Amino acid sequence: MRLRKISYIFFFLAVGAALLHGCKGGLFDHRISEGVIEYEVTYPNISPDDMLAGLMPTSMTMKFKNNQFNAELSAGMGMFRTNFISNSNDYFLINSVKLINKKYSTRLDMNAVNKLNEKYNKFFISKLDEKKEIAGYNCKKALVVFDDVANESFYVYYTDEINLRNPNWSNIFKEIDGVLLEYQMERYGILMKFTAKSVSNTKVDDSEFHLSNDYENLTLNDLEKEINAIFETFK
């Protein structure tokens, strides 16, 4: 009898441990791992009255599934569109650009992504105890401080309540292990702030993480030239 009681105790302890582990990333992980995040995009350094503000993307859609995501920005009634397809299973990033009838893309592995991110201003991240709810998700707060004091510090908010492995491996915030729901980033001389408006637990088709065959493959440098030329027309 005693052995049986001890066996029961170990059984319930094991089940309890599994349930606790399953609350985040374990067997019974109830975090969503497939869905769509809608972000509002604003431009802190551009006046709302500036004509440029009316030409820039005002939203970003990020579709995610199986540790992959596709973040899309578009402007000009869809004439301009750029996508970032990030895969943290095989660690590659595809950046594509569509401008009217021109379609370009480049594919980067982890080493190429790291070299690309080295071009940005150096900073360090200080994780804070404060929290905030964004789009229904509890977010942790972090302060981004640049080595060069001429660059203004800013806060980012991220959540671990969405099941997406290493979501920031392909961007400058790779130290943050959580999905960013409020952050800012400078690209092509333009500062953009992203704030999540909604997170939908919805089915995402596998085709979202693959490009069609009509994209011309360019080197990263050539793609950057094309994108810079597009942003110069916006300016």
C-alpha positions in Angstrom: 0.0 0.0 0.0 2.8 2.4 0.9 4.5 1.9 -2.4 1.3 2.5 -4.2 0.7 5.8 -2.3 4.3 6.9 -3.1 3.7 6.0 -6.8 0.5 8.2 -6.8 2.4 11.1 -5.2 5.1 10.9 -7.9 2.5 10.6 -10.6 0.7 13.8 -9.5 3.9 15.7 -9.0 4.9 14.7 -12.6 1.6 15.8 -14.0 1.8 19.1 -12.1 5.3 19.8 -13.4 4.2 19.0 -16.9 1.3 21.5 -16.5 3.5 24.2 -15.1 6.0 23.7 -17.9 3.2 23.6 -20.5 2.1 27.1 -19.5 4.9 28.5 -21.7 6.5 26.5 -24.5 5.8 23.0 -23.2 3.5 20.2 -24.1 0.3 22.1 -23.2 1.4 25.5 -24.5 -1.8 27.5 -25.0 -0.1 30.5 -26.6 -1.1 31.2 -30.2 1.4 30.1 -32.8 -0.5 31.1 -35.9 -2.2 34.4 -36.7 -2.0 38.0 -37.9 -0.8 41.1 -36.1 -1.9 44.5 -37.5 0.4 47.4 -36.7 -0.2 51.1 -37.0 2.8 52.8 -38.6 3.7 56.4 -37.6 6.6 58.7 -38.4 7.8 60.7 -35.3 10.1 63.0 -37.4 7.6 63.8 -40.1 4.8 66.3 -39.6 1.3 65.0 -40.3 0.9 68.1 -42.6 3.9 67.1 -44.6 3.0 65.8 -48.1 5.5 62.9 -47.5 3.3 61.6 -44.6 0.4 61.0 -47.0 2.6 58.9 -49.3 4.1 56.6 -46.6 2.6 53.3 -45.4 0.3 53.7 -42.4 0.0 50.1 -41.5 1.9 46.8 -41.4 0.5 43.3 -41.5 2.5 40.5 -39.9 1.3 36.9 -40.6 3.0 34.2 -38.6 3.0 30.4 -38.4 5.4 27.6 -37.5 8.1 30.0 -36.4 7.9 32.0 -39.6 6.5 35.4 -40.3 5.8 37.6 -43.2 5.7 41.4 -42.5 4.2 43.5 -45.3 4.1 47.3 -45.8 2.4 48.9 -48.7 1.7 52.4 -50.0 0.3 54.2 -53.0 -2.8 52.0 -53.2 -0.7 48.9 -53.4 1.6 50.2 -56.1 4.6 49.9 -53.7 4.9 46.9 -51.4 7.8 45.5 -49.4 7.8 42.1 -47.5 10.1 40.6 -45.0 9.8 36.8 -44.7 11.7 35.6 -41.7 12.2 31.9 -41.0 13.6 30.9 -37.6 13.6 27.2 -38.3 16.3 27.4 -41.1 17.3 31.0 -40.3 16.9 32.8 -43.6 15.4 36.2 -44.4 13.8 37.1 -47.7 13.3 40.8 -48.5 11.1 41.6 -51.5 10.0 44.8 -53.1 7.2 45.4 -55.6 6.9 48.8 -57.4 4.1 48.8 -60.0 5.3 46.1 -62.4 8.9 45.7 -61.0 9.5 42.9 -58.5 12.8 42.3 -56.8 14.0 40.1 -53.9 17.0 39.0 -52.0 17.6 36.1 -49.7 20.0 36.3 -46.7 21.3 33.7 -44.3 22.1 34.4 -40.7 25.6 35.6 -41.4 24.4 38.1 -44.0 21.7 39.3 -41.7 24.2 39.9 -38.9 26.5 41.9 -41.3 23.5 44.0 -42.4 22.4 44.8 -38.9 26.0 45.9 -38.0 25.5 48.9 -40.2 23.0 50.4 -37.7 24.0 52.7 -34.8 25.3 50.8 -31.8 23.0 50.6 -28.7 22.3 48.5 -25.7 19.0 47.3 -24.3 18.0 47.7 -20.6 15.1 45.4 -19.7 12.8 47.0 -17.2 10.2 45.8 -14.6 7.3 47.9 -16.0 4.6 46.3 -18.1 1.8 47.5 -20.4 -1.1 45.8 -22.2 -1.0 46.2 -26.0 -3.7 44.7 -28.3 -4.8 42.5 -25.4 -1.3 41.1 -24.6 0.8 41.7 -21.5 4.0 43.3 -22.7 7.4 43.8 -21.0 9.2 47.1 -21.3 12.8 47.8 -22.4 14.9 50.9 -22.9 17.0 51.2 -26.0 20.0 53.5 -25.4 22.5 54.4 -28.2 26.2 54.6 -27.7 26.1 58.0 -29.5 24.2 60.4 -27.2 23.1 62.3 -30.3 20.6 59.5 -31.0 17.5 59.7 -28.8 16.7 56.7 -26.6 13.3 55.1 -26.8 11.2 52.3 -25.3 10.1 49.0 -26.8 7.4 46.7 -25.6 7.4 42.9 -26.3 5.3 39.9 -25.2 6.1 36.3 -24.5 2.5 35.3 -24.8 2.8 34.6 -28.6 4.5 31.4 -29.5 7.1 32.5 -32.1 10.6 31.2 -31.6 13.5 33.8 -31.8 11.2 36.3 -33.5 13.9 39.0 -33.6 16.9 37.0 -34.9 16.6 38.9 -38.2 16.4 42.4 -36.9 18.4 44.7 -34.7 16.5 43.7 -31.5 17.7 40.1 -31.5 18.5 40.3 -27.7 14.8 40.5 -27.0 13.1 37.1 -26.8 9.6 38.1 -27.4 7.3 39.5 -30.1 7.6 43.2 -30.4 4.2 45.0 -30.2 5.6 48.5 -29.9 8.9 49.6 -31.3 10.7 51.9 -33.7 13.3 51.5 -36.4 15.0 53.7 -38.9 15.2 52.5 -42.4 16.4 54.4 -45.5 16.7 57.6 -43.5 13.1 57.5 -42.2 12.2 56.8 -38.6 9.1 54.5 -38.3 7.2 53.6 -35.2 5.1 50.4 -35.1 2.3 49.9 -32.6 0.2 46.7 -32.6 -3.6 47.4 -33.0 -4.8 43.8 -33.0 -3.7 40.2 -32.8 -5.9 37.7 -34.5 -5.8 33.9 -33.9 -6.5 33.0 -37.5 -5.4 30.5 -40.0 -2.5 31.5 -42.3 -1.8 29.8 -45.6 1.7 28.3 -46.1 2.0 30.2 -49.4 2.4 33.4 -47.4 6.0 32.4 -46.6 7.0 31.8 -50.2 7.6 34.2 -53.1 6.2 33.7 -56.5 8.6 33.0 -59.4 8.2 36.4 -61.0 10.5 38.2 -58.6 14.0 39.1 -59.9 16.7 37.9 -57.5 19.2 40.7 -56.7 22.2 41.0 -54.5 21.5 42.9 -51.2 23.4 46.0 -52.4 21.4 46.2 -55.6 18.1 45.7 -53.8 19.1 48.5 -51.3 19.8 50.8 -54.2 16.3 50.1 -55.7 14.6 50.7 -52.3 16.6 53.9 -51.7 15.6 55.2 -55.1 11.9 54.5 -54.2 12.2 56.3 -50.8 13.9 59.2 -52.5 10.8 59.6 -54.7 8.7 59.7 -51.6 10.9 62.4 -50.1 
